[in-house]
């Protein structure tokens, strides 16, 4: 070993020791935060251990001040795990997700909360909502829309009546893999997957497995389990699931759209404060926050236009609008809308007050930080 290389390694060892000491100092401060919060809770004050807006601010600050050579996103991911480990010292969290183990929703949960939480698999989206509503879990994660196939209608339908609030969001780049206990693509006679994944890989399946039966199941992990039990069966899922069920990867990244992305929402019971821009950042706080709401308009000409007009009049950007049939009346629709900004923002508050006065029903589903990672 050269002398220069030895010197560099000695410097790395010293830095590793310093990093370890600093991380433990941070962890000790987290424990002190927990002690203060527990004291406040004993005195009857409402205490929140997880603060989405605070975590978003920390991560954005990390990215803004990063000087490299590590990429800003990579640096933020490292801090995400540090924050997750420290929060676990305050209060270990249980996160309900659409299971079983190995689903994209679990991956999204760990991306948002870090790996120091306990992820609890649920069989259905309804079960995720129920586990959070009954305090069996602290938060829940469910898919809400895909860039290729659009909204997850079950999630929207659950939001109509649930008391839960949207506390955050996370986007996940989705890659699909075909796997099987078979070792040749031509041996596949049926393909299991979630209906959304089958749709996202429709063109590839038409071209490569035109005669294979396509069977929709509750999750891609369940599809992989079934494929591990049946000869001639394949599954579309993430590559991480292949190892769990000991399946062979027969085709990689078979999604039809190269930028295939799914957005997930974080479900909880708390109101989330506004996320502020980092110090010396040019970001406008309205660009860092999002508000989701549900509207029912009167069944008359121009009703939707009149409902949405206050957004334009207050210079607010609407980033998404979806409609679902209302259960309360024939040919009546529920509209789900996302806008930039937080409800504490004066312009947002003014627009929502005007919309509320014009609508048959308005429900604020949540004001929360936009996805950072």
Residue, then its C-alpha position, 0 to 999 in steps of 0.5 A: x500500500x502506498x504512503x499516500x493511500x495510507x494517509x487518506x485512509x487514516x483521514x477517513x478513519x478520523x472523519x468516521x469517528x467524528x461523524x459517529x460522535x456527532x450522530x450520537x450527539x444528535x441522538x441524545x438531543x432527540x432523546x431530550x426532545x422526547x423528554x420535553x414532549x412527554x412532560x408536556x403530554x403529562x401536563x395535558x398538552x397535545x404532543x406530536x412526535x412526527x412533524x412533517x413540515x419540520x422534516x421537509x424543512x430540514x431536508x430542503x435545507x440540507x439540499x440547499x446548502x449542499x456543496x458536493x461532491x455528493x448529489x443533493x438528493x443523495x445527501x437528503x436521503x442520508x439525512x432522511x435515515x438519520x432523522x428516522x433513527x433519531x425519531x425512533x428514539x423519541x417514539x417508534x412509529x407504526x406505518x400501515x401500508x398496502x401489503x403484503x411485504x415487498x409492495x411498491x407502497x412499502x417501498x414508498x413508506x420507507x422512502x418517506x419515513x426512513x427504515x427505522x419505522x415498523x411497517x405493517x402490511x394491510x390486505x386492502x386500502x380500506x384496511x390501511x384507513x381503518x388501522x390509522x382511524x383506530x390507532x392501530x398504526x400511527x400513519x398510513x400510506x396508500x397510492x393515489x395516482x399513477x402517471x400512466x393510468x391515472x387515479x386510484x379510485x378506491x383511495x379517492x372513494x375512501x377519502x370522501x367519508x374518512x376523518x383522516x387527513x393527508x399529512x404528506x406525499x411521496x412519489x416513487x419511480x416505478x419499474x416493473x419486472x416479469x418473474x417466474x419459477x420458469x427460466x424461459x419467457x415462452x413457458x409463461x401461460x398466465x401473468x399475475x399482477x395488480x390491475x394497475x401494473x397490468x395496465x402499465x405494461x399492456x403494450x409489452x405484454x401484447x408484444x411479448x406474451x400475447x397469448x398469456x392470460x392476465x389475472x388481476x390480484x390485490x398486489x404485486x407481492x401477492x402475484x409473486x407468491x402465486x407465481x412461485x406456486x404454479x408452473x407456467x405462471x409469471x408475475x409483474x412486480x418489483x425486482x426486490x420481490x423476486x428474492x423473497x419468493x425465489x423467482x427468476x427475473x425473465x424481463x427487466x423494466x417492462x413498463x410502457x412509459x419510461x417515466x412511469x411514476x406513482x404518487x402516494x399520500x400519507x394518512x394521519x390525524x393531525x393538521x400540518x403546519x406550513x413548510x417554510x422556505x430554507x434560509x437564503x432560499x429563493x423558494x416561495x413557500x406556496x411552491x413548497x406546500x399543497x392543499x387537497x380538497x373535495x368539492x360537490x357542486x350544484x347540478x347546474x350550468x357553469x357550476x364547476x366554473x364558478x366554483x373554481x373561479x376564486x382560484x384564478x382570482x387569487x392567483x392560485x395554481x390548480x395542479x390536479x382535478x379528478x371527478x368521481x360519481x357521488x353516492x348521494x345523487x344520480x349524475x352528481x359528482x365529487x371533485x378532488x382538487x389539488x392546489x399550490x399553497x397552504x391553508x394558512x396562506x391568506x390567498x389560499x384561505x380567501x379562495x377556499x372561503x369563497x369556494x365553500x360559500x358556493x359549493x354544496x359541500x367542501x372538505x379540506x383533505x389536508x394541507x401538507x409539504x410537497x414531496x422532497x425526495 
